[in-house]
Amino acid sequence: MPFTLDHFDLHAFVRATLAEDLGTAGDITSAAVIPADAVFEGVMDSRDAITVAGLPIAEAFFRALDPTVEIESLVEDGQSVPAGTDLLRLRGKARAMLTAERSALNTVQHLSGIATLTRAYVDAIGGTGATLLDTRKTIPGLRVLEKYATRMGGAQNHRMGLWDAAMIKDNHVGVAGSIGEAVRRAVAAGIDRIIVEVDRIDQIAPALEAGGTHLLLDNMAPAMLREAVALVAGRVPTEASGGVRLDTIGAIAASGVTYVSVGRLTQSAPAADIGLDFTTACARLAM
C-alpha cells in the first residue's frame, strides 16, 4: 500500500513542530529585529544534487504562520535535481517566514535526504527485476512522512505497522516452538498475509507447507539466495533483507529475489543540503 500525505495529519504535525520551536515566548529574535510590517522574499534551493521530498510540508509551515504568503513551487516531490536548483519561491510577512524557516528546512532536508538515498538504491538494482522495499525502522511519529519520502525516491512501501501483515521472526518462532507451528497459528487466526523470516534453506519447506505467503530471506549471501529462490520456484514472493548496503545490493537483487528491503533508507540517510535565502533587494517594508 503506498502512503501519501493523505494518510498524515499534516496540520497536527505542523502545530506540534512549531509549538516545540516557539515555546511560550515565541521567536524572540525576529520579534526584536524584524519590523512587524517587513516583507520577506526568498528562495529555497538545493546545494547538492538531490531527489526532492517534503515541499508541500514546507509550504504548510509557512502558511500556518502567514495565510497570505505567496508560494511558487518550482519542482515537484520525487523529482531529481542538480545542485543549485531553486525549489520554491515565497513572499510573505518577514517575521512569519523566518519563524517557520527552520521547521520547514528541517523537514525538507530530512525527507529529501531519504528520497535521495532511496533513489541511489533504486538505481543500483536497475535491470535486475527486483523491487526495493522500505521497512518499519523509522523515527517514532514520522513513519508516514519517511515512507512517503522513500516512495518519492522510487521504493515501494512495505508494512506500515504491525497491523497490516503478520511477520513471523525468530523470537516468534522461539516462543511458538517451530516455524511451522508459528505459521499455522497465524493461518488459524485468519491472517491472509503471512511473511515468514528464514535464515536457513531447511526452514523454507516448513514455512511454505504451513501456509506462509511471503518469505523474508534474512542475511543470506547471494549464492544462498539463488538456492532459496530456486527452491521456492515462484510459489510465493521472496524478499532479501539484512545488512544490505549500496555496494552489495546489486548482487543481492541479481539473485532473483522479488524484493530487497533496506532499513538504511530511513535509518542512515544524511540530511540533504537545502537552504532558504533572501533574493535581491527583498528586505523592505510593506507599502
N, C-alpha and C positions, 0 to 999 in steps of 0.2 A: 504494500500500500504506500503510495507516495504521500509525503507530508508537506503541505503547503502552509502558508501563513494563515489560511482559513482555519487551521487546527490550533491556533495560538491566540490567547487573549492579549493582543498587542497593546491595547490601552492600559491594561493592568501592569504589564511589563514596563511600559514607559513611565507610568506613575511611580512604580516602586523604585525604578532606577534613578529617576530624578529626585525622589524623596531621599534616597541614600546619599546623593551628592549634595543636596541642598541643606539637609539637616533642619534645624529650627531657625537658623539665622539667614539662610539663603546665600546667594552669591555676593559676598561682601565686597569682593574686588570690583566686579562690574558695577555694582551699585555706587561705589565710591569714585570710580574712574571714568565711567561712561555716562554722558548726559542722557537723561531719560528719553529725549526725542531724537537721539542719534540713530542713523540708519547704517546697517551693515550690508555690503555687497561682497560676496566671496565665492570661491570655487573650491570644491572638494576634488582632489586629484590623487592619482596613483604615482608613487615614487619608484615602484618596481613593476615589472610585468606581472599581472595578476589575473585571476578569474574572479569576477565581481559577485558578491553576495551581500545582501542586507541593506541596499539603498532604500527600499520602502520603509524600513525601520528607522533609518536615519531621518527620513522625511517626517516620520511620526514624532520624533523628539522635537524637531524644530516647530512643527505645527502645534504641539502641545503647549508651547510657551508663547507662540505668536501665530494665532489662527489666520492672520492676514499675510503671512510670509509668502513670497513668490518663489517657487522652486521649479527649476527646469532640469529634468533628468536627461543626461546626455548619453548614457549607456543603459543596458538592461542587465539585471541579475542573470548570471550564467554566461555572460559574455567575457571572453578573454581579451585583455587589452595590454598594450605595451606601456612601459614606464613613461610618465609624463602625460598620461591621458586625463583629461577633465571628466569627472564622473557626474557632477551636478553643479549647477549654479544656483545661488539663492540671494534674495534681497528681503530684508526684514528688519525688525527692531534690533538694534545692536546688542542691547543687554540680553535679550532673549536668545539671540543666536550664539553669543559667547557662553551663556549659561548652559545651553544644550550641546555645545561643541564636543566636549569630552565624552559624554554619554553616546552621542551619535558616532563619533570616531571609534570608540572602544568596540562598539557593536559591529560596525562595518569592517574594521581591521580584523577582528576575531573571525567573523563569518567568511570574509574573503580569504583569510589565511587557510581556513578549512577547505574552501572551494578550490583554491589554487593547488594545495597538496593533493586533493582528490583528483583533480584533472591530470596531474602528473602520473598518478597510479593508473588512471583510465588509459592514458596514452601508452603506458608501459605494457599493457596487456592487449593492445590493439592487434587484431588479426588472429587472436587465439580462440575466439568464440566464447571465452569466459566473461562473466559479468561481475563487476565489483560491487560488493555489499558493504554497508556501514555496520556498526554494532551498537550495543547499549552502553558502551564505555564513553559516556558523555558527562559534562558538568551538571550536577543536580540543578534542576529548574530550567535548563537550557536545551533539553533534548530536542524539542520540536525545532528550535532555531538551528541547532547544529546539524540535525538530519536534513533540514531544508538546505543548508549550505552544502552538504555532501551531494545532494541531488543537483544543485546548481553546478557542481563540479563534474557531474556525469555519472555518479554512482547510483545504484538502486537502493532504496530504503529497505532495511531488514526489519526485524521486530522493533516495534515502538516501545513495547513494555512486556511485562510478564504475562499479560492477559491475552495477547493475540496469537500465541502458538505455544505449545509445550516444547521445552528444550531440555532433554534429559542429559545431564552431565555426570561426571564421575561421582560427585557427592550424592546425587540422587540414586545412582546405581549402588553405592555403598550402603545406603540405608535400606533400599528395596531388596538387596541381596544379589541381583544379577541384572544385566541389561534386558534380557527377555522379560523378567518379572516387572521391571520398571515400565517398559513399553506396554505390556499387557494391562497394567493398571491405568495408564493414560488412555488406552483404547476403551477400556471398560467405563471410564469417566465420560466418554462421548466426545473426546477431543479429536477433531478432524486432522489437524496439522501437528505432526509429532516429529520434531527434529531430534536426532539421536547422535550424541558425540561418541566417536570411537577413535582410539589411537593405536589399534592393532587390527590386522587383517582378519584374525579369527573372531573379532567382535561383529563383523559385518553381517554374517548369516543370521545369528540370533536376533539382531536388531531388525532385520527385514522380515524374518519369519514371524516375529511378534506383532508386526504392524507399523513399524517406523515408516514415515513418509518422506524423510529428508535426512541424509547422512552428513554430519559435520566431521570431516576428517582432520583430526587435531594433531598439529605438529608433525606431519608426515613429510618425509623427503620426497622429491619429485618421483623417484623410482617407485616408492611405495604408493604414492598417489596414483601412478599409472596402473599398478597392480589392483588397487582398490576400485578404480574406475572400470577396469576390465571385468572384475568380479560382479560389480553392481549391474553392468550391462544395460544401463539406461532405465532400470526399473524405477528408480527414484532420483531426484536431483542430488548432486554431490557438491559439497562445499569445503574447500580447503581453508584452514584457519590456524592461527597460532604463530606468532613471531614473523609474520610476513613483513618484509621491508621492500623499499623501492628497487633495490638491487637484486632481489630474489623473486619478485612477484612474476616476472616474465616466465621463468622456468616452471614455477608452480602452476600458472594458468595454462601453460602449454601441455600439462599432463592430461588434459581432457576433462577436468572438473567443470561442473556447471557454473559454480560461483567461487569467488575468493573473497573472504571477509577480512577487513583490516581495521583493527582498533586504533591504529596510529592516526587515522584520518581525523579523529576528534581528540585524541589524547596528546598528539605530538605536533600539531600544526603550528608553526610560528605565525604571529600576527602579521598581516600584510602592512606594508609601509604606505599609509594613506594620510594626507594632511588636508587642512582647511585653512585657506589663506585669503586675506583681503585682495581684491582686484584693484586695479589702478584707480586712484582718486576716489576710493569708495567710502572713506570715513568722513561723513559730513552730517550736518544737522538736517533733519527732515524739513522741507519747506511747508 
